[in-house]
Amino acid sequence: MMDESADERLAARLAPALALLAAVGETGHVTRSAELLGIPQPTASRRLAALADLVGAPLVVPSGRGIRLTRAGRTLAGASARALTTMAAAAREVREEIDPASGRIVLGFLHLLGRTLVPSLIGGFREHHPGIRFSLVQGSRHDMIEELREGRIDLVFVAPMPVDAPDLAGARLADQELVLSVPPSHRLAARARVRAAELAGEELVTLEPGYGLRQITDDLCAAAGFEPRIAFEGQETETVRGLVAAGLGVAVLPRSTHPAADATAAGVVEIPLSPPLYRTIGVSWLQDARLPPAVRAFRDHARAGTTALGPGFRPATP
């Protein structure tokens, strides 16, 4: 039986091959893995064979025109990918500690937040940090949180904020009012306010499951005591708004950033809900992550509340 010191010696001898193991786990092909790493294919094959001898078990077996990882191979490939992610983050942190102005921030956010909130925050931040670069990733709330957990995103702006997630930390940024959007000919279009219970039986246009706005809509209907009738599901709020304007249903959406007259001219009437409904926009990050200096600086800038976030937002309630 191998003792702890023997395991450490084995891990040290495996360490130089982390990139190869991770690439094979990702591609399932020796040639493609070799191309990714910039090494000859025979070299990659010899290294895999040597690793198998070192471990004492095969790591790959032929599968069609490619290869398939064995159980031992899957274990080592998964661990290699995680180790490389950790090392890449550490290398980035060291580089940015040496030269903070060269930092890069990978920011994930919901599509609609790219209209005013995200540009406002980035614009205010870059006034004092002009050299820091941003990579912007948009998607559903579910996808953004998963990419955060997998280390591909530094910070995410989502709504509603994750709860019961001990691996995530977060801070409230702003509240955004949600309203009922209907076509001008709809029976509720002339109302000053609408109760959620009055939507029972209406055909709803919503975002797909996984989006925060869909979760809020489902929760609103459940609290009012009815099952929503979903007519259409989309991936972007402007598509949902367009379907409402075409008379294909009603939707719970953030209040438009345009004046009410412009929204009506575009074929949509916005009616406040009773009681008023808001969603809280928050910033989230990994609880135990050591954030690089640029990421910490932008997170703190977002939390400071010193930037005007644009129409439709108000300071977050405690």
Summary of the structure (lengths in Angstrom):
residues: 318
radius of gyration: 25.2
end to end distance: 56.2
largest distance: 78.4
contacts: 983
relative contact order: 0.14
helix: 45%
strand: 25%
